[in-house]
Amino acid sequence: MADSTTSGPYPLAEPGLWVERVGRTVFPAGMPALFLDRDGTINIDTGYPDDPAEMVLRADIAAAIAAANRAGIPVIIVTNQSGIARGYYGWGDFAAVNGRVLELLGGEGAFVDMVLACAYHEAGSGPLAVADHPMRKPNPGMLLEAAKRLGLDLRRSLIVGDKKADMEAGQRAGLSQGWLVDGQAAVQSGFTVGPWRDREDFNGLLAAIAGLGAVSGER
């Protein structure tokens, strides 16, 4: 198991925060972004994922990401990884699993531009044993960090996730809309949650992603 408290070859901004810029696409300042949770949203949730061979993409998720790619919108993964703090696996295992997820997406013509992962959790040990860390969803820290690094317009961005914590992180980061896998529609304090349960919902998500590109002056 990799040492989860030191960076080594990994892009750790701090002991419990992975920030990786993927690819070389340069985006103009003020762009909206497509934020996505990973486990349960991009790939089928396997609990505490530590085996790249077990990774399987959720149906249609690659098409949603590819739509953002075509619209010129940055695609950003924001994922909690408490399994690292708990000692179930290390950053090396995370790197292997995440690499496989990105490989599977690439095989379907979909590409991610940045990955942020938060390992902090109150059940952890050492420097990762932090309760309610600002980077851990439902806190908005990972979204704010991505916005700072890429110069994003968070208000016009959207988030897709499978947990209410994803939606809360988006709302607290200042986003106006989110899409909840197998969830229910809701409107709270200027933040609209759209459900993703069926083909009609998926078509609505695609339209929302295309709309981000249209507002940004892209096709």
N, C-alpha and C positions, 0 to 999 in steps of 0.2 A: 504493500500500500504506500502511495506517495505521501510525503510529509505535507500535511494540509496547512502548515503555519508559515511556510517559506515559499517564495516565488519560484526559485529555480528557473527553469526555462519557460515558465507560464506567465501570461500577461496579468499579474495581480497588481492592482492599484493599491491594495492593502491586504493583510492576511486573509480576509474573508470576502474580498471583492475582485471578481474576474472582469476585466474590461478588454475586449478583443475587437479590434477593427479588422474586418474581413474584406478582402478585395481592395481595389484602388479607386473606386468610383468617388469622384469629388462632387459634392452637392452644394448648390448655392445656399447662402445663409437664408434663413426664414422659411425653409421647406417644412411641410408637415411630414409625419412619419407614420408607418404602420408598426406598432408595437405588438409583439406576440409573447405570451407565455410559451414554455416549451412542453414539458411533460403533461400529457393530457390534452394539449392543444395542437401542437405540431406532430408529436409522436404519441402513440398509445402509451398510457401511463402504466409503468411496470412496478410502481411503488418507489423504491430507492434505486434508480437506474445506474448500474455499474458494469453492464455487459453490452458492448456495441452490437453483438450478434442478435440481441433481443429487440433492437429498435425497429419499429414499423411505423410508417407515417399514417396519420389519420386521413381518411378519404377527403379529397378536394382541397386540403390545406396547401399543397404545392401550387394549385391553380390560383388560390388567393394571393399567395406570395408573388407568383409570376405576374399577376395583374398589377401589383405595386411596382415590380421591376419595370414593366412596360410603361407605367405612368411616370417613371423617374422619381419614385418616392423611396426614401431610405426605409429599409426593413430591419427592425431591431428586436432581438430576443431579450427578454427580461425574465430571469428564472430564479426562484428560490431553490437552494440546494442544501437543506439542513442536514442531509445525510453525511456531508463532509464534517460538519461540526460534531455530529453524533459519533463519528468514527467508523461509519459503515463503508466508506470508500474515500479516496483522496482526490486531489486535483488532477493527478495523472489519469485516474479512471474517468473523471468528468471530461477531460480533454479527449479521451478516446471515444466516449459515448457521443459527445457533442460533434466531434469530427464525423462520426458515422451519420448523425442526423443531417448535417450539412451536405454530406456526400449523397444521401438519399434524395434530398431536395434538388441538388444539382442534376441528378439523373433524370429529374422531371422538369428541368429547365427553370428552376426557381432558386434564387440566391439571396442570402442574408448579408447585410452590410456591417452589423455590429452585434456582439453578444455580451451581455452583462449577466453575471451570476452572483448571487449573495449566499454565502455559506454561514453567516452568523445565526446563532439560535441559542436560546437560554439553556437548552439541554446539552450544549456542547461543552468543550473543555478548553483551557488555555485562552488565547486571545480571541477565539471564535465563540466563547461563551458570553454572548451579549443578548440581553432581552430587549425586544422591540428596537432593534437596530434601524436607523433611518433608511438603510438600503433594502431592508427586507420588506417585501409586500405584506400587508396592504400599505405600508409607507411608500411614498413616491420617489425615494432617493435614486433608484436606478434610472427611472425615466428622466429625472432632473439632470442626472449625470450625463446621460446620452445627449440631452438637449444642449447642455453646456459645451460638450465636445464637438457636436455637429452643427450648432447654431440653429436648432429646430424651432419651429412655431408649434408649441404644444397645443395651443387652443384648437388648431385645425387638424391635429393628429387624432388617430383612433387606436384602440387596443382590443385585441382578441385574446380571450382566456377562458378557462373552464372553471374558475372559482370566483366567488364574490370578492375575494382579496385582490384579484386582478382588476376588477371594475373599480374598487375603492382606490387602488393605487392610481388608476387613470384619472379618476375624478379629482383626487387630491393633487395630482400634478397639473391640473388645469385643462385636461382634455374635455372635449364636449360630447364624445360618443365612444361606446364600447360595444363589443359583441360577445355574448356569453354562450359558450358551447352548452347545449342542452338546458339552457336557462329560460328565464321569463323576461318579457319586455318590462321596462321600468323607466321612469323619469324622476331624477332627484337633483334638485339644486342646479339646474342647467346642464346636467349630465344625462344623456339618453343611453339606455342599455337596450340593444337589439338582441333577440334570441337567435341562435344558430342551431336549428333542430332539423330542418328539412331543406329541400331544393329551393323553395321560394325564399327562405331566409338566406341561403347561400347567395342567391342572385342579388338580394338586397345588399349583402356585404360587398359583392363585386362592384355594384353600382356605387357604393360609398367610397370604395378605394379608387375607382375611376374618377369620382368627383374630386378627390384630393388632387389628382394630377391636373384636372381641368382648371381648378382654382389656382394651381401653381404655374399655369401657363404651359404645361406639358400636354402631350396627347393622351 
